[in-house]
Amino acid sequence: MLDVLFASEKRKNMLLMLKDGPVEITSLLCGLNTSRQALLPQAKVLEETHLISKNGQSYELTSIGELILDRMLPAIGTVNVLEENVDYWGSHDLDFIPGYLLKRLEELDPCTIIEPDMYNIFELNEEFIETSKKSEYVNSFVSFLHPDHLQIFLDLMDRDIDASLIVSEKLFEKIREEYFEDFRELLSTDSVKLFIYKDKMDLVSFSINDHCSVMRLLTKSYEYDSKQLVCKGHKALEWGQELFEYYRKRSVPVTSFEK
């Protein structure tokens, strides 16, 4: 059965085209960019293993085919996320992702690795900054404070955009010592909320708004890496919000800000 499913790209793609219901042969030929002579032998293999059935000039999934495809889709999605950037995923620490979200990594498809040039190696993601200005919310958890972070959150405050920032315990102490007045202004409004995460934060940063999310991961040797993982799409944003909520629920809200 595994050979039937994965040994032929044409068979796999045919099953994927049938996931939403019956499809006529002419549409399959067009969608798969193939000929009738090339398609029919592959369709016969799927029929013989009871994964699809023919009804007139259309093919459709059988009950077994629907069951198998339901199990295939997460695996295919995970491979799609990993294979294009497998060296990146394989060389970075993923321990910060809770198990139930790691099992749903396919929901990040599509995502892109952005590698800033030498002159922008420490800069924040410009697309994220611009889309944040048009968002209803901006949520971040960070292990460092970028020089532009403060101004970004002040801009969000002026636009009355809901923003939440989770920081490590050490970073909170740095904020209180070096940026007390600025952050006191931020926290004077209901639109900006600050949280302290007291456990180990095993990543550089994660930020999400209405349009995209941006992650900066640590390498497996816990070294800083300037590469940015940018994810878009409805499922990816839902996944990102769940990740943020996981950390928010395990963080302590800052209710008073004093030296």
N, C-alpha and C positions, 0 to 999 in steps of 0.2 A: 504493500500500500504506500509506503514512503517513497519507493521508486516511482510509482505512478504519479504521486503528487509533486515530487521535487526533481525528478530526473529530466523532466521536460518543462522548459519555460513556457511553451505554448499551452500545455495542459494546465499548468498552474494559472496562467492568465485567463484561460477559458473559464475555469471555475470562478475566478474573481469577477469576470464579466457577468456571470449568472447569479451573483449573490443577491441581487435585488429583484429577481424574477426571470421568467422566460425571455429568451432573446432569439430573434430570427437569425437564420444562418447568414444572410447577407450582412446583417449588422455585426455578427461575429467576425466575418471575413474582413470587414472594414476596420473594426476595432483592433483586431490582431494583426492587421496589415499582412495578410497571408492569402493563399489560394485555396480553393475548395479541395484540390488534390492533396495539399499539405495538411489541411485541417481534419478531413474526414478520418484518416487513420488514428489521429490523436483522440478524436471524439469517440471512436469505437473502443479504444482502451478504457476511457472513462465510463462508457456504457457497460462494458464487460465487468467492471469492478463496482457497478451499481451506484456510481456517484452522480451520473446524469441520466436523463431519459429524453427521447426524441418524441415530439408531438407535432406531427405535420412538418412544417418547415422551421420549427423552433426547437431549441434545447432548453432544458430546465434542470435544476438540481433535484435529486431524490431526497428523501428524508435522511438517508445516510450521508448524502453529499452535503446537506445543510449542516448536519452535526459535525462532520469533518471540517468544513469551511469555518465554522464558528471557532474551532480550535486552532485552525491555521492562521487566521487573521492576526491575532496578537503576535505569533511567532514571526510572521512576515513583516509586520510593522516594526518589531524590535530589531530585526535584521536590517531593515531600511534605515533605522536611526543609527545603528552601530557601524554598518559596513563602510559607509562613505568616509567616516572619521574614526575608524577602529583604533588607530594608533593613539588618537587623542583620548578616547574613552578608556583604552587599556592602560594608559600611562598616568591617569589621574585618579585621585582618591574619590570614591563614591560613597564612603561610609556615612556622609551627612544625609543621604537620602533614606528615609524610612523604608523598610522592606516592602510594605504594601504598595508604595509608589514606584519602587525599583522594578517590581513585577509588572508595572504598567508603563514601562519606559517607551513602549510603542506610541503612546499618546503624544510624545514630543515631535513626531514626524509631521511636518518637515522642520528641521532645525539646521542652523548654519554656524560653522566655526569662522570667526573673524579674527585675523591676526593683524593688529595695528602695526604700522611701520615704526621705525626707530624713533621718529620725532613725536609720535603720539602714543608711545608705549604705556604711559601712565594715565592717559586721558579717559574720561568716561565716554560711554557710547552715545554719539550725537543723535542717532535715530531715537533712542530711548528718551533722551532729554526733550526732543521736540514733540514726540507723541505724548509725553507726560503732560504737556501743556494743554492737550486736547482730551485728557482723560478725566474720569470721575474719581479715580483713586490711583495712588502710587504707593506700593508697599516694598520695603527693602529690609534685608538683614545683612549687616556688614561687619567685617572684623578689622576694618581700617576706616579712617576718615579722610576722604579726598578733599583737597582745598576747595573744590567747587560744590561739595555736598551742602554746605550751609546756605549758599546763595540759591541753590536749586530748591531747597525746602522753604526758603523765604519767598521765592517766586510762587511756589505752590500755595503757600499761606495767603499771599495777596490775591491769588485766583480762587481762593476758597475751595481748593481741591483737597479731599481727604487724603492724608498721608500718614503712614505708620512706619516707624524705623525701629528695628531691633538691633541692639549693639551688644558686644561682649562686655563683661564686667570691667575688664581693664580699659576698654575704650570708653566706657561711661565715666570712669575716673578721669581720664584724659579730657573728656568733654567738660566735665565739671571744673577742672582746674584751669583749662586754657580757653574755653569758649563759653564761660558761664553766662555772660550777659546776652550773647547772641541766642543761645538755646533757651534762656528764660523767656525771651521775646517769642520764640517759636512755640513754646509750651503754654504761652498765655492764651492761645486760641484753641478752640475745640477741634479744629480741623487737623491738627498735627499731634500725633501720639508717639511717645517714646517708651520702649520696652528694654529690659535688661535680660539677656540670656546668660545664665550663670554656669552652664556646662561648657565643655569644649566645643568651639565652633570650627568644624573641619572644612571650611571653604573660605575663599576670599570675600565673595559677595554674591548676593542674589537680589534682583529687583524685578518687579512686575507692574505693568499698568494695563489699561484697557486694550492695548494693541500688541504688546510683545513682552517677553521676559528676557533678561540677560543674566547669565551666570559666569562667574570666574571661579574656576576650580583650582585647588592645590594639586600638585603632582603627588605621586605616591610617596615621595620622599619629603613631602610637606614643604615644597619650595613654591615660591610665587610664580605664576604664569600669567602673562599679559593677554593670552588668547581669551576671546569672549564667545560664549555659546549663546546664540540668539535664536529663540523659538517663537513661532507665531501659530495662529490657528486656534479655533475654538477649544479643541481638546487639550492643546498645549497650555492654554491660559487657565483652563480648569485645573489641570495637573499642577501648574505653578501656584495657583491660589491655595490648593490643598497643602502644598509644601510650606508656603508661608504660614498658613494656619497651624500647621504642626508645630512650628517654632514659636508662634505667638502664644499658643496655649501653654507652652512650657517656659514662657518668659514672665518676668515680673513687670507690671506697668509702673511707670514713674508717675506718682501722684503728686509729689512735691519736689521742687527743684531748688535745693539750697546747698551752699558751700559747706 
